[in-house]
Amino acid sequence: MPVFVYRAKQDNAQTVTGEVSAADVNEAIELVSRQGLLPVSVDEKTDIPVSQDRDRPVEPHVVFSFTRQLVSLLNSGVPLLQALEVLARQTRQGSFAFIVRDLIVNLRNGRAFSACLKEHPLAFSDIYVALVRAGEESGRLKELLASLVVYHRKQDEITSKVRGALVYPLFMLAVGLATVVFILSFVMPKIAVLFDGMHTTLPWPTQVVMALSRILRHAWPFVFVGVFLGVLASRFLAQAPQLRRRVKIFITGLPLIRDFSIKTDLERFSRTLGLLLESGLPILSALEATVQVLDHEPLRQELLQAQERVTGGASFGECLRESGNIPDIVAQLIIVGEESGNLSGSLRDIADTYEQEIAETTKAITTLLEPLLILLVGLVVGFIVFAMLLPIFQMDMFAR
């Protein structure tokens, strides 16, 4: 929505300036007049790069930091509009700075905070907007924003644990690859000179290693081009939601990743649904927003079917019992929560249980990967060393 800068007169003839968001100039003049002002000039603001910033995705950690600071300001007694103005002066990221300024303009025009957030779906998810709307309706905006901070912190902790667990194995793998490349590119060519004068057939391990060395030394431009194309493909994948989703479906369907992906989704689903129910949202609205956070496609489809059956009046827990990806214990706990009227508490317990299982699984995978990678790198390097020394051993045997 375009932004208009206005100059207007107050009742005491004092000139004031400001901004309004409107569809056209006439609507902007009407909005200024509703504020009890006499418009002098109303011009469209053109210094905000809407096309460049508005459509650019915002990193989740930026939204988390914004929410945490907003909660701190609100808890200190700062009004919402003034708190946003403070955050707008502190925001450095271009795209998010525009979003915060747009929120301020729309709030000044009298729009609800949740309606302002909804205009920026690339920054604020449906769950975020739903919780803010529930907070506005119940008068508990600060409490629900604080719950959002806790929710984001929990999700960030899980993501950090998984990424942190993979750092050391990936580092070891990178060092192993670098070692192999160094041996094949610089060490093997010097040793291969010794074999040129041999008028005998080299052993097949040596031939294989020498062939790899020649390929690596002479085909490095193709390797460089391949890496460059891989980077371009990854950037294209990041900007193509449908293709990225298909790749994610393929990866999460792999046998070794499937169970871990389901656990991660169930933890996220349970915590998100519990948070929305605690905020006072009806279960149908909460389910509609929560299903969107799932990555495992079969689980997502089963929960969509469960949502349709709940719309028809069925019990949510009973619908989950028929799922092939949701454990019976989860369905049973949800049934107990429905019967006791504490469904959000049951969902929170499920989320905490899966969070612990994810941490244990991540630790077990890391513990297993480290020796496996050490063994793999050792075998590859050992094979290369064996291939280089084997002709020398044969020469020694022939000499005897």
C-alpha positions in Angstrom: 0.0 0.0 0.0 1.5 3.4 -0.9 2.6 5.8 1.8 1.7 9.5 1.6 3.5 12.4 3.4 1.1 15.2 4.5 1.3 18.7 5.9 -1.8 19.8 7.8 -3.1 22.5 10.1 -4.4 21.9 13.6 -7.3 23.8 15.3 -4.7 26.2 16.8 -3.3 26.9 13.3 -0.1 25.0 14.1 1.4 23.0 11.1 2.1 19.3 11.6 3.5 16.7 9.3 3.2 12.9 9.2 2.6 9.9 7.1 -0.5 7.8 6.2 -0.9 4.6 4.2 -3.7 4.7 1.7 -4.7 3.3 -1.7 -4.7 6.8 -3.4 -4.4 10.5 -2.7 -8.1 10.9 -2.0 -8.1 8.2 0.7 -5.0 9.7 2.2 -6.7 13.1 2.4 -9.7 11.5 4.0 -7.6 9.7 6.6 -5.8 13.0 7.5 -9.1 14.8 7.9 -10.4 12.0 10.2 -7.6 13.0 12.6 -9.2 16.4 13.0 -6.6 18.1 10.7 -6.9 20.4 7.7 -4.7 19.0 4.9 -2.4 21.5 3.3 -0.4 19.1 1.0 -0.5 15.3 0.5 2.2 13.7 -1.6 3.1 10.1 -2.2 6.4 9.1 -0.6 8.8 7.6 -3.1 12.0 7.3 -1.1 11.2 3.8 0.3 12.3 1.0 -2.0 9.1 -1.0 -1.8 9.8 -3.3 -4.8 13.3 -4.1 -3.4 12.6 -4.5 0.3 9.0 -5.5 0.7 9.3 -8.8 -1.2 12.6 -9.9 0.4 12.3 -12.7 3.0 13.4 -11.9 6.6 15.6 -14.3 8.6 13.8 -15.8 11.5 16.4 -14.7 14.0 15.7 -11.1 13.0 12.0 -11.5 13.8 12.9 -13.2 17.1 15.2 -10.4 18.1 12.5 -7.8 17.2 9.9 -9.6 19.3 12.2 -10.0 22.3 13.1 -6.3 22.3 9.4 -5.4 21.7 8.4 -7.4 24.8 11.1 -5.8 26.9 9.8 -2.3 25.9 6.2 -3.2 26.5 7.0 -4.7 29.9 8.8 -1.4 30.8 5.5 0.5 30.2 6.3 1.9 26.7 3.2 2.1 24.5 3.2 -0.1 21.4 3.6 2.7 18.8 6.4 4.3 20.7 8.1 1.0 21.2 8.0 0.4 17.4 9.5 3.8 16.8 12.4 3.0 19.1 12.9 -0.3 17.3 12.7 1.4 13.9 15.6 3.6 14.8 17.7 0.6 15.9 16.9 -1.7 13.0 19.8 -2.0 10.5 18.6 -4.6 8.1 17.1 -2.8 5.1 14.1 -5.0 4.4 13.0 -5.3 8.0 13.6 -1.6 8.6 11.0 -0.9 5.9 8.6 -3.3 7.5 8.9 -1.7 10.9 8.3 1.8 9.4 5.3 0.4 7.5 3.9 -1.0 10.8 4.2 2.4 12.4 2.4 4.2 9.6 -0.5 1.7 9.6 -0.8 1.8 13.4 -1.0 5.6 13.2 -3.8 5.2 10.8 -5.8 3.3 13.4 -5.3 -0.2 12.1 -4.9 -3.2 14.4 -1.4 -4.5 15.1 -2.3 -8.0 13.8 -3.7 -6.5 10.6 -0.5 -4.6 10.1 1.6 -7.7 10.6 -0.5 -9.7 8.2 0.6 -7.5 5.3 4.1 -8.9 5.6 3.8 -12.7 5.4 7.5 -13.1 4.5 8.4 -11.8 7.9 5.5 -12.7 10.2 4.0 -16.2 9.9 0.3 -17.0 10.2 1.0 -18.3 13.7 2.7 -15.0 14.7 -0.3 -13.0 13.4 -2.8 -15.4 15.0 -1.2 -15.0 18.5 -1.0 -11.2 18.2 -4.7 -11.1 17.1 -5.6 -13.3 20.1 -3.6 -11.0 22.4 -5.4 -8.0 21.1 -8.8 -9.5 21.6 -8.1 -10.8 25.1 -6.0 -7.8 26.2 -3.0 -10.1 26.8 -0.7 -8.9 24.0 2.4 -8.6 26.2 1.9 -12.1 27.6 1.4 -13.7 24.2 4.3 -11.9 22.7 6.4 -13.2 25.6 5.1 -16.7 24.8 6.2 -16.2 21.2 9.7 -15.3 22.4 9.8 -18.6 24.5 8.5 -20.5 21.5 11.1 -19.1 19.1 13.8 -19.8 21.6 12.8 -23.4 21.9 12.7 -23.9 18.2 16.1 -22.1 17.8 17.6 -24.4 20.5 16.5 -27.5 18.7 17.9 -26.2 15.4 21.1 -25.1 17.0 21.6 -28.6 18.6 21.1 -30.3 15.3 23.5 -27.9 13.4 26.0 -28.0 16.3 26.0 -31.8 16.3 26.9 -31.8 12.6 29.7 -29.2 12.8 32.5 -31.5 14.0 31.7 -34.4 11.6 31.5 -32.0 8.6 34.7 -30.4 9.7 36.4 -33.8 9.8 35.0 -34.7 6.4 36.3 -31.4 5.0 39.8 -32.0 6.5 39.8 -35.5 5.1 38.8 -34.3 1.6 41.4 -31.6 1.7 44.1 -34.2 2.7 43.1 -36.5 -0.1 43.2 -33.6 -2.7 46.6 -32.5 -1.4 48.1 -36.0 -1.7 46.7 -36.5 -5.2 47.6 -33.1 -6.5 51.0 -32.5 -5.0 52.5 -35.7 -3.5 51.4 -38.3 -6.0 52.8 -36.5 -9.1 56.3 -36.4 -7.5 56.2 -40.1 -6.6 54.7 -41.0 -10.1 58.0 -39.9 -11.6 59.7 -42.9 -10.0 57.3 -45.2 -11.8 57.8 -43.8 -15.3 61.1 -45.6 -15.7 59.6 -49.0 -14.7 59.1 -51.3 -17.6 56.4 -53.3 -15.9 52.7 -53.1 -15.3 51.8 -51.2 -12.2 49.4 -52.7 -9.7 45.8 -51.8 -10.2 45.6 -49.7 -6.9 48.5 -47.6 -8.1 46.9 -47.2 -11.6 43.6 -46.1 -10.0 45.3 -43.5 -7.7 47.5 -42.2 -10.6 44.4 -41.8 -12.8 42.6 -39.9 -10.1 45.7 -37.7 -9.7 45.8 -36.9 -13.4 42.1 -36.1 -13.5 42.4 -33.8 -10.5 45.4 -32.0 -11.9 44.1 -31.6 -15.4 40.4 -31.2 -14.8 40.5 -28.7 -12.0 38.7 -26.1 -14.3 35.8 -28.5 -14.6 35.8 -29.0 -10.8 35.7 -25.2 -10.3 32.8 -24.9 -12.8 31.0 -27.7 -11.1 31.3 -26.0 -7.7 30.2 -22.7 -9.2 27.1 -24.3 -10.8 26.4 -26.0 -7.5 26.3 -22.7 -5.8 24.0 -21.2 -8.4 21.8 -24.3 -8.2 21.5 -23.8 -4.4 20.6 -20.2 -4.8 18.0 -21.1 -7.4 16.6 -23.7 -5.1 16.3 -21.2 -2.3 14.3 -18.9 -4.5 12.0 -21.7 -5.9 9.6 -22.7 -3.1 8.0 -25.6 -5.1 11.3 -27.1 -6.1 12.7 -26.6 -2.6 9.7 -28.4 -1.2 10.2 -31.4 -3.5 13.8 -31.7 -2.5 12.7 -31.5 1.2 10.1 -34.2 0.6 12.7 -36.4 -1.0 15.3 -35.9 1.8 12.8 -36.3 4.7 11.6 -39.6 3.0 15.0 -41.2 3.2 15.0 -44.2 5.6 17.7 -42.9 8.0 16.2 -39.4 8.1 12.5 -40.2 8.1 12.1 -41.1 11.8 14.1 -38.1 12.9 12.1 -35.8 10.6 8.8 -37.1 12.1 10.0 -36.5 15.7 11.1 -33.0 14.8 7.8 -32.2 13.2 5.7 -33.7 16.0 7.7 -31.6 18.5 7.1 -28.5 16.5 3.5 -29.3 15.8 2.7 -30.1 19.5 4.4 -27.0 20.8 2.8 -24.7 18.2 -0.7 -26.1 18.6 -0.4 -26.0 22.4 0.7 -22.3 22.3 -2.2 -21.4 20.0 -4.7 -23.2 22.2 -3.3 -21.5 25.3 -3.8 -18.1 23.6 -7.6 -18.8 23.3 -7.8 -19.8 19.6 -10.4 -22.4 18.6 -8.9 -25.7 17.8 -10.0 -25.5 14.1 -8.2 -22.2 13.6 -5.2 -23.4 15.6 -4.9 -26.6 13.5 -5.2 -24.7 10.2 -2.2 -22.5 11.3 -0.2 -25.2 12.8 -0.2 -27.7 9.9 1.8 -25.1 7.9 4.9 -25.6 10.1 5.3 -29.3 9.1 8.0 -30.4 6.7 7.3 -34.2 6.5 4.7 -34.4 3.7 3.0 -37.7 4.7 2.5 -36.5 8.2 1.3 -33.1 6.9 -1.3 -34.9 4.7 -2.5 -37.0 7.6 -3.0 -34.0 9.8 -4.8 -32.2 7.1 -7.2 -35.1 6.9 -7.6 -35.1 10.6 -8.4 -31.4 10.5 -11.2 -32.0 8.0 -12.6 -34.7 10.2 -12.4 -32.4 13.3 -14.3 -29.8 11.2 -17.1 -32.5 10.8 -17.2 -32.9 14.6 -14.9 -35.9 15.2 -12.5 -36.1 18.1 -9.0 -34.9 17.3 -7.3 -37.7 19.3 -9.5 -40.4 17.7 -8.5 -39.1 14.2 -4.8 -39.3 15.1 -5.2 -42.9 16.2 -5.7 -43.9 12.5 -2.5 -42.2 11.4 0.4 -44.3 10.3 3.1 -41.8 11.2 1.8 -40.6 14.7 2.6 -43.0 17.6 -0.3 -44.4 19.6 1.0 -42.8 22.8 0.7 -39.3 21.2 -2.9 -40.0 20.2 -3.7 -41.4 23.6 -2.2 -38.4 25.4 -4.2 -36.0 23.2 -7.4 -38.0 23.9 -6.7 -37.7 27.6 -6.1 -34.0 27.2 -9.4 -33.5 25.4 -11.3 -35.4 28.0 -9.7 -33.5 30.9 -10.0 -30.1 29.2 -6.3 -29.6 29.3 -5.3 -30.3 25.7 -2.7 -27.6 25.7 -1.0 -29.1 28.7 -0.9 -32.5 27.1 0.6 -31.0 23.9 3.2 -29.2 25.9 4.2 -32.5 27.6 4.4 -34.2 24.2 6.6 -31.4 22.8 8.9 -31.6 25.9 9.2 -35.4 25.5 10.1 -35.2 21.8 12.5 -32.3 22.4 14.4 -34.6 24.8 14.3 -37.5 22.3 15.6 -35.2 19.5 18.5 -34.2 21.8 19.3 -37.8 22.6 19.1 -38.9 19.0 21.3 -36.0 17.9 23.9 -37.0 20.4 23.8 -40.6 19.4 24.2 -39.8 15.7 27.1 -37.5 16.5 28.8 -40.2 18.6 28.4 -42.7 15.8 29.4 -40.4 13.0 32.7 -39.3 14.5 34.4 -42.8 14.5 32.8 -43.7 11.2 34.3 -40.6 9.5 37.7 -41.2 11.1 37.6 -44.7 9.8 36.5 -43.6 6.3 39.2 -40.9 6.0 41.8 -43.3 7.4 40.8 -46.0 4.9 41.0 -43.6 1.9 44.3 -42.1 2.9 45.6 -45.6 3.8 44.6 -46.9 0.4 46.4 -44.0 -1.4 49.6 -44.6 0.7 49.3 -48.4 0.0 48.9 -47.7 -3.7 52.0 -45.5 -3.7 54.2 -47.9 -1.8 53.0 -51.1 -3.5 55.2 -50.7 -6.7 58.2 -50.0 -4.4 57.6 -53.2 -2.5 57.4 -55.1 -5.8 60.7 -53.6 -7.0 62.3 -54.7 -3.8 61.0 -58.2 -4.2 62.2 -58.4 -7.8 65.6 -57.2 -6.7 65.9 -60.0 -4.3 
